[in-house]
Amino acid sequence: MIGLVARLPSSGAAARQRRRRGDSVCRPRACTVLFVITRLIHTTTLAATVAVTLVGCAGPADDRAETAGDDGAVELTSCGVDLTVDGTPERAVTLEQGATEVMLALGLQDRMIGTSYLTDAVAPEYRDAYEEIPVLADQYPSTEQLRGAAPDFVYSMRASAFASDAAGDRRELVDLGVPAYLSANDCEDPSLIPDEVGFDAILDEVADIAEVFGVEERGRELVAEQRSTLDAVTADAAATGNPSIMWLYSSIDGAPVVAGADGLAQTMSDVAGATNVFEDLDGQWGETSWDEIAQRDPDVIVLADLSRGLPGDSAEDKADQLRDDAVTQALSAVERDRLVAVPATELDPSVRSIDALETVSDALQDHTEDQR
């Protein structure tokens, strides 16, 4: 049987600068009227929507002065792009699951008018809230779909969401007055990505989004929860005895795909006190062979549980393959049933990555106990 261990939320490090300033914003009543007008017009051109918004919210100088101290804009830098968020977004769109679950973890579902691209089942604690949000597309929305939704904030943890054949260039949205936030762990410019795909960037991102939406207290609580788990895992790591670990993602045409040196799985290995047997493999994930896996013989094997429905995707399929194959059935991890199932989405930087870290840490602790 594959052992699934308890779960929690996540963490990471973003290039960001931000400060509050008291700039012009419209009064609540004026903005409410404007929102209704904008929906009635139902413009399909985001530029037109932005233009209407700017005109509608430009009040007399004394009106701006009255609200300047209450509703300061948030300025921050996201992957080298300067963003200014004037007022609290009310029509946010998330372009993929990672961003969606950050928003839901912060209780911001009522600020979302669209989401898209699930790669896995939504975490149970977010499911009810998720069901209330319109889905713009099964995968990334097109430029037309996104702009037709008239968002006032766009958010993704994956750079591919802003490709020309997806939602379109992020800078174009910013030029239209729509802040478009991208995770520091996947900047368009690789030179801006932190050297280590780590938890600090995820935690900083949570703090950014919490500040943008004015829920700093909830953001601090979430960061503190995840930091506490991270600290506990780090403390436990000293007692693991440095076992070896392998992260098996999938197999393509029979070749196993495993975690290399440059991704979150490597960071988790380090934090949890284990040695990734493929830390000499460049990239986040890469192909190897079953014979090479047998030669390296990891103490613990993490199985990514993919929900695509393809043969060999599920953790159970992977476990069966390892147990049935003549080469792998003699692996230490297989013989001792040290096979750990983790939802694949938790192996990408997200608010749920801390769950995978805790699951793996518990499995490593169990392995250590068995060795005594």
Secondary structure, DSSP 4 states (H G I P E B T S, - for coil): -PBPPP-----B------EEE------HHHHHHHHHHHHHHT-S-HHHHHHHHHHHH---HHHHHHHHTTS-EEEEEETTEEEEE-S--SSEEE-SHHHHHHHHHTT-GGGEEEEE--SSPPPGGGHHHHHTSPEEESSSPPHHHHHHT--SEEEES-GGGGSTTTT--HHHHHHTT--EEE-GGG-SSGGGS-SS--HHHHHHHHHHHHHHTT-HHHHHHHHHHHHHHHHHHHHHHTTS---EEEEEEEEETTEEEEE-SSSHHHHHHHHHT-EETTTTS-SSEEE--HHHHHHH--SEEEEEE--S--TT-SHHHHHHHHHHSTTTTTSHHHHTT-EEEEEGGGGSSSTTHHHHHHHHHHHHHHHHHHH-
